[in-house]
Amino acid sequence: MSSPARSTVSAASAGGGTAIPAADDVADSIDAFYRMDEAMTELRSDVMEALQKEVRSLDDNNWMFAAPRSRINLVSKPEVMARGKFRSWIRHPRRQ
């Protein structure tokens, strides 16, 4: 049979003094939450910067997509080729 002193010591050592590590766990959880929040903010700003860069690139190249999709109908009509409209479109794609 064990003495009461041994059972008290064994209970204290088995518990490990859980009050202090629990507070540390809460503090670590809060720190982890703030680190995660900072990481998400940084990631969001990186994604928005990349998106803005892509939008600027598309805006710069917008003139290429302003004309109708196909110009094959201009090539197939001899009167258009004779009047020179097709050639002017090749040199100046922005104006028609």
For each residue, the residues with C-beta under 8 A, 3 or more apart:
1:
2: 6 7 10
3: 6 7
4: 7 8
5: 8 9
6: 2 3 9 10
7: 2 3 4 10 11
8: 4 5 11 12
9: 5 6 12 13
10: 2 6 7 13 14
11: 7 8 14 15
12: 8 9 15 17
13: 9 10 16
14: 10 11
15: 11 12 18
16: 13 21
17: 12 20 21
18: 15 21 22
19: 22 23
20: 17 23 24
21: 16 17 18 24 25
22: 18 19 25 26
23: 19 20 26 27
24: 20 21 27 28
25: 21 22 28 29
26: 22 23 29 30
27: 23 24 30 31
28: 24 25 31 32
29: 25 26 32 33
30: 26 27 33 34
31: 27 28 34 35
32: 28 29 35 36
33: 29 30 36 37
34: 30 31 37 38
35: 31 32 38 39
36: 32 33 39 40
37: 33 34 40 41
38: 34 35 41 42
39: 35 36 42 43
40: 36 37 43 44
41: 37 38 44 45
42: 38 39 45 46
43: 39 40 46 47
44: 40 41 47 48
45: 41 42 48 49
46: 42 43 49 50
47: 43 44 50 51
48: 44 45 51 52
49: 45 46 52 53
50: 46 47 53 54
51: 47 48 54 55
52: 48 49 55 56
53: 49 50 56 57
54: 50 51 57 58
55: 51 52 58 59
56: 52 53 59 60
57: 53 54 60 61
58: 54 55 61 62
59: 55 56 62
60: 56 57
61: 57 58 64 65
62: 58 59 65 66
63: 66 93 94
64: 61 93
65: 61 62
66: 62 63 94
67: 71 89 93 96
68: 71
69:
70: 73
71: 67 68 74 75 86 89
72: 75 76
73: 70 76 77
74: 71 77 80 81 85 86 89
75: 71 72 80 81 86
76: 72 73
77: 73 74 80 81
78: 81 82
79: 82 83
80: 74 75 77 83 85 86
81: 74 75 77 78 84 86 87
82: 78 79
83: 79 80
84: 81 87 88
85: 74 80 88 89
86: 71 74 75 80 81 89 90
87: 81 84 90 91
88: 84 85 91 92
89: 67 71 74 85 86 92 93 96
90: 86 87 93
91: 87 88
92: 88 89 95
93: 63 64 67 89 90
94: 63 66
95: 92
96: 67 89
